[in-house]
Amino acid sequence: MPIRKLSANFIAAEQKVAARKAELQANPLLTVPQAAQWLGVSVSTLNRWRSLGRGPASEKLGGKVFYPLSDLQAFCSKA
């Protein structure tokens, strides 16, 4: 049975997934409640900061908000 060659697009997508997994291991994403607890503020305060563009940088994945740990650390070092 012949082995099929993988398409270049498939290989590129697999490489992107592997790179993202490695990035997330080095810099985990925290949920809004986790980030609020880490910062020592309420969830509503963190949400207000995000809506005003004042708080730490966040990412949206699948419609949910996450905070990279490195961005929370950078935000605390600035404050």
N, C-alpha and C positions, 0 to 999 in steps of 0.2 A: 504494500500500500504506500503510495507516494506521500511524502511530507509536504504540506502546503507551506508556501512562503508567507510570512506575515506581512501585511501591508505596512508601508512606511507610516501611514496615519495611525495605525494601531500601535506600532512601536513607540511613536512619539507620545501618544496618549498614555501609554504605560510608564514612560519615563517621567511625564509630568506628575502622574499619580505617585510614583515612588519619591520624587523630589518633594512633593507636598507632605507626604507622610513623614519624611525625614525632618522637614521644617517644623511640623507640629510636635514631633518628639522633642526637638530642641527648644521650641517656643510654644508651649501649649496655649490653647484658647480657653478662656473662662467664660461661663455663662454670665448673664447680668447679675443674678443673685450672688454668684461666687465672686465676681469682680467687686461688687458693692461690699461684701464682707471683707475682702482682701484690703480694700481702701478704707474700711471703717466708716462707711456712709450708708444711708438707706438706698434701697432700690429706686425709690422715687427721685432722690437727689441725683443719682447717676443717670436716670432717664432724662431728667431736666437738663443736666449738663450736656448730654448728647444732643438734645433738641436745640439747645442754644449754641452748640459748637464749642463748648468750653472744656469739656472733660477729656479723658484719654481717648486716643484713636480706637475706633471699633471697626469690626467687619461684619457684613451681613452674609450669611450662608443659608440658603434655603428659606429666606424670610426671617431668620432668627439672628439676633445680635450677639456677637461674641467679642471678647477683649483679649488680644494677645498679651501674655504675661509681660513681655518686654516693653509694651506700650504703657502698661500700668506702672512698671518700675520707672520708666522715663518720666511719666507724669508726676510721680512722687518726688523724683529728684529735682524737678523744676520748681515744685511748690515750696 
